[in-house]
Structures are given as structure tokens and as C-alpha cells.
Amino acid sequence: MDTLLAFGQRSGIYDFMHSAWGWPTVESLHFTGLCLLIGTVGVFDLRMLGVARGIPMHALHKLVPWGVGGYLLNVTTGVMFVVSAPDQYLFNPAFQVKLSLMAIAGLNVLFFYRFVFGPVRAAGANAVPASARTAAAVSLTCWVGVIVCGRLITYYRPPYHWCFWC
Amino acid sequence: MLLDYLVWLEETPFSTWMRESGPAFFSSLVFHSVAMGFVVGVHVATNLRILGVAPRVPLTLMRRFFSVLWVSLVVVSVSGVLLLAAYPAKGLTNPVFYFKLVAVLAALGITRALLRGCLRDPRYDDAPAPKRARWLAAVSLLLWAVAVTAGRFLAYTHNMMMASHQY
């Protein structure tokens, strides 16, 4: 935790975030990144789950790089929050669950591109294999869960002993 | 005059319950955020498609995602009204709130125009969207970013939390 805080203070992120409009500005970017992710990856997941039948998967997948952009924006802004107030995050059960869901979503991405994307691409506009629907359901559940947990971070103001690893 | 009305509003049992029960307020916040993701998300996908990203997606079929959009729009509106019910003075006395409302309504106006235009016209399924539609899509994306930003700033720019604290 001290390392994170020291990094925040040395890099100037801490000072920026605690300046007049630093925190809300970065929060707005974080929410915008969320919309990019849901609007591309989430929409692609919905398509695999059977929404908007008729749209070819590989054609819709062209949106996903914008979602990756949103994800990178959110990792950057997320790190800016954490190094500016590490105690508010590391001990926070909502934050811990959020990171766990992100890890599951990450593994799901690896699984999807290794085993599922080939058949999905081949399916064109037709029904996708069951494995793709599972991957889509896991992805959508994780990302919605990430938003829920992100929102709940401000609900929990946890005592220090709640941290599992500190 | 307005303050008196706001005091009356925030002293209604429902408003008090929204503030004090804990889960009521936070579940509204959670629903507002998740539904925002899908409302803005479907707009992101559709507008990017109009702007020429993912050109092989038949444009008229993007409308099939709009059922998700309409449901999310209802959730966003209801949770938004509930959040407003908890702290009516906080939002209604803040110009940023009206700014956000105008941005959202303008963006939805563009959606309506696009739904009557290129999103219904099979000619553009595999041809680039008309220039006017591209402009509208770009402005729509900008308006959503403005609305999201204004929404976030509502938590920092309010003049008062509660009207009854002004006396």
C-alpha cells in the first residue's frame, strides 16, 4: 500500500487527483470507458446470446478494438484512483470482488480467442456453438458485476482488518 | 417558493426512506450506472457503425439491439427519478442537472432522426451512410460523453444537499 501511495505522490497523480476537478474529471473518463466497453464487447456478447440475429459475428467484431480502447482508458484511470487513495480500495470488499471479476473476464477472453472465436467466425450470421454462448454469458455477467462493484466501492468504507492480503 | 416545495418533497416519507434506508439509494445508483452502460453502449455501437466502423454489419439490423436500449432507458429514467426523489434540492437547484437533461434529450432526438432515416433504409446496409447521418452520429457520441460527464459532476457541483438545511 505504501508503495502504491509513494508512486502516486512521486508521479504527481496524487496531487492532480486531489486538485479541484481532478477526481470528477477522471471519474467521467472512467464512466465513458465503461460505455465504450459495454457498447462493443457487451453488444458483441448480446449478439452471441441471440440478440440481433442476422448480424454476422465477424462483422460486428470489428467494434471490439474500441472496447479495448475503453478498457485501457479504464485501467489507466482506475490506477489513478487507487494510487491516490489506496486505503479506500485495497481493504474494500467491493473492490476485491471487482478485481476478481476482472480476472475471470480476462481468463474468459483467453478462452474465447483460443477455443471459441474460430467456430464463431465460421458461423457467420447463424447460431453460434454453446461454448460461445457460455463465454458471452460469462463476459456479460463479469462486466455488469464489475460496474455494480465499482459503484459499491463508495458504499463500503471498510475497516483495515477487512483486507485479506495486507 | 421553489425551496418550500423542495422542503415539502424531501420531507415526504418516500424521500426520507430513499435517503435513509441505505440499500434503496445504492441500488438506484447501481441500476442507474449499469443501465447507463447499455443505453450509451447501444448508441456507441450504432453510431460507430454509421461512422464506418464495422462496415459489413447491415445497418438496418442494428435496430435489433434497440430492444435492449429501450428497456435500459426505462431503467435509467426510473432510477434517475428515484435518485432525484432522495435529494430533490441537490439536483433541481443545480444548473448542471438541466445541462445533463438537455444533452440526453438532444441525443435522443438525434436517435429518433436516425431511426426515421438511414437506420430504416436498406440502401445503406452495405453502402457508406450519408454525410448528414455521419455528422449526427458524431454529435450523438459527443452528447453522450457530455451527459455522462455532467452526471458525474452532479456529485461535486451541487449548491445544497437538502433544501431544509437552508433555513
Interface residues (C-beta under 8 A of the other chain):
Chain A: W21 W23 P24 E27 S28 F31 T32 L34 C35 L36 L37 I38 G39 T40 G42 V43 L46 V51 A52 R53 G54 I55 P56 H58 A59 L60 H61 K62 L63 W66 V144 I147 V148 G150 R151 L152 Y155
Chain B: F26 L29 V30 S33 V34 M36 G37 F38 V40 G41 V42 H43 V44 A45 L48 R49 V53 A54 P55 R56 V57 P58 L61 M62 R64 F65 S67 V68 W144 A145 V148 T149 G151 R152 F153 A155 Y156
